[in-house]
Amino acid sequence: MKFIAIFEKMLHKNIWIMENENIAMPAEFADICPIADKDFHNEMSILVEEPMFKQIVRMVMPDQKYSQLVRILLSLNTKLEFQQKIMKPFMKGVLAKTTKGLDCDGLDELPKDTPNLFITNHRDIVLDSAQLSYLLVEHGRDTCEIAIGNNLLIYDWITKLVRLNKSFIVKRNLGRVQTLAAAIQLSRYIHFAITQKKASIWLAQREGRCKDSNDRTQESLLKMLTYGKRDVSFVDSLKELNITPIAISYEYDPNDYLKAREFLLKSKDPNYKKTQLDDLTSMKVGIMGYKGHVHYQFTQCINDELDLIPADLDKLLTVRRVCSIIDHAIHTGYKIFKTNYIAHDMLFDEKEFADKYTPEEYDAFGKYLAGQVAKVNDIPVNDTDRSYMLNRMLQMYSNPLTNQLEALR
């Protein structure tokens, strides 16, 4: 594409040096990359004076005196210290209060000295990536950089906070020309981070959460990833990133009723769009709501499978083949809970998986769903609306099982 070549030339600029990170950072990434460790203390000193930051901290950490926390925050010098000394204990507390436990399989089989592009399905705005970082720290590994859409960064202090927490910015809601430029910049940064900084990265397999849990990798995502490496083939560009799929499984999704509410509103008005307050509510509910058991299944890097794709295969078919490889890894990696089996049988009005749960568990899950539907009380709803939302939630819980059964055939 001629547009891509033009924008690549525009993006080549001078470089600036990131202290304590021992790598020259191209200036083209200055507005999206994580905050440099040399600037960490100064940026943190600004953040702790932000009134809304204080308010949020006091809400999610009610047992912590803010003045004591500030002293700790201002004693830190790097993003990794922030994650190890602040985010890890915070996540440990959240997990203890809101889950039966977080665990994973497959991580110990991944080479420690190889940076990966972790591509996962997406359930929760905040926790999917936060829990991944927690697991990496728990297993003695460096945390990964996190892709986050600027649509969620509704205040400057949130932008500062996430960039202090090793996040980089994905620019969204732009015009056609700006969207292409942003995609090139993002792709180039991801290639730079993995090949030069040797930093692993987390990226969801699609823009936004898949609210019905019917997870599919977006073709446009894979195309974007190759914009940053145009001097090699499509497959070789992807191989440079060491793509490693991860399947994320929640026993309960605390946001299930909010997702069903959104489905309902869109069914009544196709032009309905969530507000910034809706996103903030989802963040809060996702962090503080009950999740039951949470599991992360790390799979192997897909490079060996990419090598099996014929070099002369049509570009579109190649993209779809890679999507299929990632989807298969995620679908087969789901941990299937009783909630998934019960939802499947409820949705299809059958008892195909009755041996996976007891009648008492079946009834309890039905009461849980009814209670979740009842939480949608801020908009007018009738019995038809409630039935619609219930059906949507059953799809959310049953789709991982449906997709896994299909993938294992």
C-alpha positions as CSV (number, residue, x, y, z in Angstrom):
1,M,0.0,0.0,0.0
2,K,1.4,3.4,-1.0
3,F,-0.2,5.0,2.0
4,I,1.7,2.8,4.4
5,A,5.1,3.6,2.7
6,I,4.3,7.3,3.0
7,F,3.4,7.1,6.6
8,E,6.4,5.0,7.5
9,K,8.7,7.8,6.1
10,M,6.8,10.4,8.1
11,L,7.2,8.4,11.3
12,H,11.1,8.2,11.1
13,K,12.3,10.9,13.5
14,N,15.1,11.5,16.0
15,I,15.5,9.3,19.1
16,W,15.5,10.0,22.8
17,I,17.1,7.8,25.4
18,M,15.2,6.1,28.2
19,E,17.3,6.1,31.4
20,N,17.5,2.8,33.3
21,E,16.0,0.9,30.4
22,N,19.2,0.8,28.3
23,I,17.5,1.2,25.0
24,A,17.2,4.0,22.4
25,M,13.5,4.8,22.0
26,P,12.4,6.3,18.6
27,A,10.6,9.6,19.2
28,E,7.8,8.4,17.0
29,F,6.5,6.3,19.9
30,A,6.7,9.1,22.5
31,D,2.9,9.6,22.7
32,I,2.0,6.0,23.1
33,C,4.7,4.1,24.8
34,P,4.9,3.4,28.6
35,I,6.5,6.3,30.6
36,A,10.2,5.9,30.9
37,D,11.7,4.9,34.2
38,K,13.8,8.1,34.2
39,D,10.5,10.0,34.4
40,F,8.7,7.7,36.7
41,H,9.2,9.6,40.0
42,N,8.2,13.0,38.6
43,E,5.1,11.6,36.9
44,M,4.0,9.7,40.0
45,S,4.4,12.8,42.1
46,I,1.9,14.5,39.8
47,L,-0.5,11.6,39.9
48,V,-0.8,11.3,43.6
49,E,-2.0,14.9,43.8
50,E,-4.9,14.2,41.4
51,P,-8.2,14.4,43.4
52,M,-10.0,11.7,41.4
53,F,-7.0,9.3,41.8
54,K,-7.2,9.8,45.5
55,Q,-11.0,9.1,45.4
56,I,-10.6,5.9,43.4
57,V,-7.7,4.6,45.6
58,R,-9.8,5.1,48.7
59,M,-12.7,3.3,47.1
60,V,-10.7,0.2,46.0
61,M,-8.2,0.2,48.9
62,P,-10.4,1.3,51.9
63,D,-8.0,-0.3,54.5
64,Q,-5.0,1.7,53.2
65,K,-4.2,5.2,54.5
66,Y,-3.7,7.4,51.5
67,S,-0.8,9.3,53.1
68,Q,1.1,6.0,53.7
69,L,0.4,4.8,50.2
70,V,1.8,8.1,48.8
71,R,5.0,7.7,50.7
72,I,5.4,4.2,49.2
73,L,4.6,5.4,45.7
74,L,7.1,8.2,45.9
75,S,9.8,5.8,47.0
76,L,9.5,3.9,43.8
77,N,11.8,4.5,40.8
78,T,10.6,2.1,38.1
79,K,7.5,0.6,36.5
80,L,8.6,-2.9,37.6
81,E,8.9,-1.8,41.2
82,F,5.4,-0.3,41.0
83,Q,4.0,-3.6,39.7
84,Q,5.9,-5.7,42.2
85,K,5.3,-3.6,45.3
86,I,1.9,-2.0,44.6
87,M,0.0,-3.9,41.9
88,K,0.9,-7.4,43.0
89,P,-0.3,-6.9,46.6
90,F,-3.4,-5.1,45.3
91,M,-4.2,-7.9,42.9
92,K,-3.6,-10.5,45.6
93,G,-6.1,-8.8,47.8
94,V,-8.7,-8.5,45.0
95,L,-8.3,-12.1,44.0
96,A,-8.7,-13.2,47.6
97,K,-11.9,-11.3,48.0
98,T,-13.5,-11.9,44.6
99,T,-12.3,-15.3,43.3
100,K,-11.9,-19.0,44.4
101,G,-8.5,-18.7,43.0
102,L,-6.4,-17.7,39.9
103,D,-4.2,-20.3,38.3
104,C,-2.6,-21.2,35.0
105,D,-1.1,-24.0,33.0
106,G,1.6,-23.9,30.3
107,L,3.5,-20.9,31.4
108,D,6.5,-22.9,32.8
109,E,6.9,-24.5,29.3
110,L,7.6,-21.2,27.6
111,P,11.2,-20.1,27.3
112,K,12.0,-17.3,29.8
113,D,14.4,-15.6,27.5
114,T,12.0,-15.2,24.6
115,P,9.6,-12.2,24.5
116,N,6.1,-13.0,23.3
117,L,3.1,-11.3,21.9
118,F,0.4,-12.8,24.1
119,I,-2.9,-12.7,22.2
120,T,-5.9,-13.6,24.4
121,N,-9.6,-13.6,24.4
122,H,-11.0,-10.6,26.2
123,R,-13.5,-10.8,29.2
124,D,-12.7,-7.9,31.5
125,I,-11.5,-4.4,30.7
126,V,-9.0,-4.2,33.5
127,L,-8.4,-7.7,34.9
128,D,-7.5,-9.7,31.9
129,S,-4.1,-8.0,31.5
130,A,-3.6,-7.3,35.3
131,Q,-4.1,-11.0,36.2
132,L,-1.7,-12.0,33.4
133,S,1.0,-9.7,34.9
134,Y,0.3,-11.1,38.3
135,L,0.8,-14.6,37.1
136,L,4.1,-13.6,35.3
137,V,5.4,-12.1,38.5
138,E,4.3,-15.1,40.6
139,H,6.3,-17.4,38.2
140,G,9.4,-15.3,38.4
141,R,9.0,-13.6,35.1
142,D,9.1,-10.0,33.9
143,T,5.6,-8.5,33.4
144,C,4.4,-7.6,29.9
145,E,3.5,-4.3,28.3
146,I,-0.3,-3.9,27.9
147,A,-2.2,-2.5,24.9
148,I,-5.1,-0.2,26.0
149,G,-7.5,1.7,23.9
150,N,-7.6,5.5,24.4
151,N,-11.4,5.3,24.5
152,L,-11.0,4.1,28.1
153,L,-8.6,6.9,29.0
154,I,-11.3,9.5,29.7
155,Y,-9.1,11.5,32.1
156,D,-5.5,12.5,31.9
157,W,-4.7,10.9,35.2
158,I,-5.9,7.6,33.9
159,T,-3.6,7.9,31.0
160,K,-0.7,8.7,33.3
161,L,-1.6,5.8,35.6
162,V,-1.7,3.1,32.9
163,R,1.5,4.3,31.3
164,L,3.2,4.1,34.7
165,N,1.9,0.5,34.8
166,K,3.7,-0.5,31.5
167,S,0.7,0.2,29.2
168,F,1.0,1.6,25.7
169,I,-1.8,3.4,23.9
170,V,-4.0,2.2,21.0
171,K,-5.5,5.2,19.3
172,R,-9.2,4.7,18.3
173,N,-12.1,6.6,16.9
174,L,-10.0,8.5,14.3
175,G,-10.6,9.5,10.7
176,R,-9.6,7.2,7.9
177,V,-6.2,8.7,7.3
178,Q,-5.4,9.1,11.0
179,T,-6.5,5.5,11.6
180,L,-4.0,4.2,9.1
181,A,-1.2,6.3,10.5
182,A,-2.0,5.1,14.1
183,A,-2.1,1.5,13.0
184,I,1.4,1.8,11.4
185,Q,2.7,3.5,14.5
186,L,1.2,0.9,16.8
187,S,2.5,-2.0,14.7
188,R,6.0,-0.5,14.5
189,Y,6.0,-0.1,18.3
190,I,5.0,-3.7,18.9
191,H,7.8,-4.9,16.6
192,F,10.2,-2.6,18.3
193,A,9.2,-3.6,21.8
194,I,9.6,-7.3,21.1
195,T,12.7,-7.3,18.9
196,Q,14.6,-4.4,20.5
197,K,13.4,-3.9,24.1
198,K,12.8,-7.7,24.4
199,A,9.6,-7.0,26.2
200,S,6.5,-9.2,26.0
201,I,3.2,-7.7,25.1
202,W,-0.5,-8.4,25.9
203,L,-3.0,-7.8,23.2
204,A,-6.7,-8.8,22.9
205,Q,-7.6,-10.8,19.8
206,R,-10.2,-8.2,18.9
207,E,-11.0,-4.5,19.6
208,G,-13.1,-4.4,22.8
209,R,-14.5,-7.3,24.8
210,C,-16.3,-10.2,23.1
211,K,-19.5,-9.8,25.0
212,D,-21.1,-13.0,24.0
213,S,-17.9,-15.0,24.6
214,N,-17.9,-16.3,21.0
215,D,-14.2,-15.5,20.7
216,R,-12.8,-14.9,17.2
217,T,-9.5,-13.3,16.1
218,Q,-10.0,-10.2,13.9
219,E,-8.4,-10.3,10.5
220,S,-7.8,-6.6,10.7
221,L,-5.7,-7.1,13.9
222,L,-3.3,-9.5,12.2
223,K,-3.0,-7.2,9.2
224,M,-2.2,-4.3,11.5
225,L,0.6,-6.4,13.2
226,T,2.4,-6.7,9.8
227,Y,2.4,-2.9,9.0
228,G,5.5,-2.5,11.2
229,K,7.6,-5.0,9.2
230,R,7.0,-4.5,5.5
231,D,10.3,-5.8,4.1
232,V,9.4,-9.5,4.7
233,S,6.4,-11.7,4.0
234,F,3.2,-11.5,5.9
235,V,4.0,-14.7,7.7
236,D,7.6,-13.8,8.5
237,S,6.4,-10.5,9.9
238,L,4.1,-12.3,12.3
239,K,6.8,-14.8,13.2
240,E,9.0,-12.0,14.4
241,L,6.4,-11.3,17.2
242,N,6.4,-14.9,18.6
243,I,2.6,-14.9,18.9
244,T,1.5,-17.0,21.9
245,P,-2.3,-17.4,22.4
246,I,-3.7,-17.6,25.9
247,A,-7.2,-18.8,26.8
248,I,-8.8,-16.9,29.7
249,S,-11.7,-18.6,31.5
250,Y,-13.9,-17.1,34.2
251,E,-16.4,-19.3,36.2
252,Y,-18.6,-16.2,36.7
253,D,-18.4,-12.9,34.8
254,P,-19.4,-10.2,37.2
255,N,-20.2,-8.0,34.2
256,D,-22.6,-10.5,32.6
257,Y,-25.7,-8.4,33.4
258,L,-24.1,-5.2,32.1
259,K,-23.2,-6.9,28.8
260,A,-26.8,-8.3,28.6
261,R,-28.1,-4.7,29.3
262,E,-26.0,-3.4,26.4
263,F,-27.3,-6.1,24.1
264,L,-30.8,-5.1,25.1
265,L,-30.3,-1.4,24.5
266,K,-28.7,-2.1,21.1
267,S,-31.6,-4.4,20.1
268,K,-33.9,-1.4,20.7
269,D,-31.6,1.2,19.2
270,P,-29.0,0.0,16.7
271,N,-27.2,3.3,17.1
272,Y,-26.8,3.0,20.9
273,K,-23.3,3.6,22.2
274,K,-22.0,3.1,25.7
275,T,-21.0,6.2,27.7
276,Q,-17.8,6.9,29.5
277,L,-19.7,6.2,32.7
278,D,-20.7,2.8,31.4
279,D,-17.0,1.9,30.9
280,L,-16.1,3.2,34.4
281,T,-19.0,1.1,35.9
282,S,-17.7,-2.0,34.0
283,M,-14.2,-1.4,35.4
284,K,-15.5,-1.2,38.9
285,V,-17.8,-4.2,38.7
286,G,-15.1,-6.2,36.9
287,I,-12.6,-5.5,39.7
288,M,-14.8,-5.9,42.7
289,G,-17.4,-8.4,41.5
290,Y,-17.3,-12.2,42.2
291,K,-15.6,-14.3,39.5
292,G,-15.4,-17.8,41.0
293,H,-12.4,-19.7,39.6
294,V,-10.2,-18.0,37.0
295,H,-7.9,-19.9,34.7
296,Y,-5.2,-18.9,32.2
297,Q,-4.1,-21.5,29.7
298,F,-0.8,-20.6,28.0
299,T,-0.3,-22.3,24.7
300,Q,2.9,-22.7,22.6
301,C,4.2,-20.0,20.2
302,I,2.5,-20.5,16.9
303,N,5.6,-20.1,14.7
304,D,5.9,-23.8,13.9
305,E,2.3,-23.7,12.6
306,L,3.0,-20.6,10.6
307,D,5.8,-22.4,8.9
308,L,3.3,-24.9,7.5
309,I,1.4,-22.3,5.6
310,P,2.2,-22.5,1.9
311,A,4.2,-19.5,0.7
312,D,2.1,-19.1,-2.4
313,L,-1.2,-19.2,-0.5
314,D,-3.5,-16.2,-1.3
315,K,-3.0,-13.3,1.2
316,L,-6.6,-13.4,2.4
317,L,-6.6,-17.1,2.9
318,T,-3.3,-16.8,4.8
319,V,-4.8,-14.2,7.1
320,R,-7.8,-16.5,7.7
321,R,-5.5,-19.5,8.3
322,V,-3.6,-17.6,11.0
323,C,-6.9,-16.5,12.6
324,S,-7.9,-20.1,12.7
325,I,-4.6,-21.2,14.3
326,I,-5.1,-18.6,17.1
327,D,-8.8,-19.4,17.5
328,H,-8.1,-23.2,17.8
329,A,-5.5,-22.6,20.5
330,I,-7.8,-20.4,22.5
331,H,-10.9,-22.6,22.1
332,T,-9.1,-25.8,23.0
333,G,-7.5,-24.0,26.0
334,Y,-10.7,-23.0,27.7
335,K,-11.2,-24.4,31.2
336,I,-14.8,-25.5,31.2
337,F,-16.7,-24.9,34.4
338,K,-20.0,-26.2,35.7
339,T,-21.5,-22.9,34.8
340,N,-20.7,-23.5,31.2
341,Y,-22.3,-27.0,31.1
342,I,-25.4,-25.8,32.9
343,A,-25.8,-22.7,30.7
344,H,-25.5,-25.0,27.6
345,D,-28.2,-27.3,28.9
346,M,-30.5,-24.4,29.9
347,L,-30.0,-22.6,26.6
348,F,-30.9,-25.7,24.5
349,D,-33.4,-27.1,27.0
350,E,-31.7,-30.4,27.3
351,K,-29.7,-32.4,29.8
352,E,-26.7,-33.4,27.6
353,F,-24.2,-32.6,30.3
354,A,-26.3,-33.5,33.3
355,D,-23.4,-35.7,34.6
356,K,-21.3,-32.6,35.0
357,Y,-23.4,-31.0,37.7
358,T,-26.0,-31.7,40.4
359,P,-29.7,-30.7,40.3
360,E,-28.9,-28.3,43.2
361,E,-26.1,-26.7,41.2
362,Y,-28.4,-26.3,38.2
363,D,-31.0,-24.6,40.4
364,A,-28.4,-22.4,42.1
365,F,-27.1,-21.2,38.7
366,G,-30.6,-20.4,37.6
367,K,-31.2,-18.3,40.7
368,Y,-27.8,-16.6,40.1
369,L,-28.8,-15.6,36.5
370,A,-32.2,-14.3,37.7
371,G,-30.5,-12.2,40.3
372,Q,-28.1,-10.8,37.8
373,V,-31.0,-9.8,35.4
374,A,-32.7,-8.1,38.4
375,K,-29.7,-5.8,38.7
376,V,-30.7,-4.1,35.5
377,N,-33.1,-1.6,37.2
378,D,-31.8,1.7,35.8
379,I,-33.9,1.4,32.6
380,P,-37.5,0.3,31.9
381,V,-37.7,-3.5,31.3
382,N,-40.6,-5.8,30.9
383,D,-40.8,-9.6,31.0
384,T,-39.8,-9.9,27.3
385,D,-36.7,-7.8,28.0
386,R,-35.7,-9.9,31.0
387,S,-36.1,-13.1,29.0
388,Y,-33.9,-11.6,26.2
389,M,-31.2,-10.7,28.7
390,L,-31.3,-14.1,30.3
391,N,-30.9,-15.7,26.9
392,R,-27.9,-13.5,26.2
393,M,-26.2,-14.4,29.4
394,L,-26.8,-18.1,28.7
395,Q,-25.1,-17.6,25.4
396,M,-22.1,-15.9,27.2
397,Y,-21.7,-18.9,29.4
398,S,-22.3,-21.6,26.9
399,N,-20.3,-20.4,23.9
400,P,-16.9,-21.4,25.3
401,L,-18.1,-25.0,25.7
402,T,-19.7,-24.9,22.2
403,N,-16.5,-23.6,20.6
404,Q,-14.3,-26.1,22.4
405,L,-16.5,-29.0,21.4
406,E,-16.2,-27.8,17.8
407,A,-12.4,-27.3,18.0
408,L,-11.9,-30.8,19.4
409,R,-13.8,-32.6,16.7
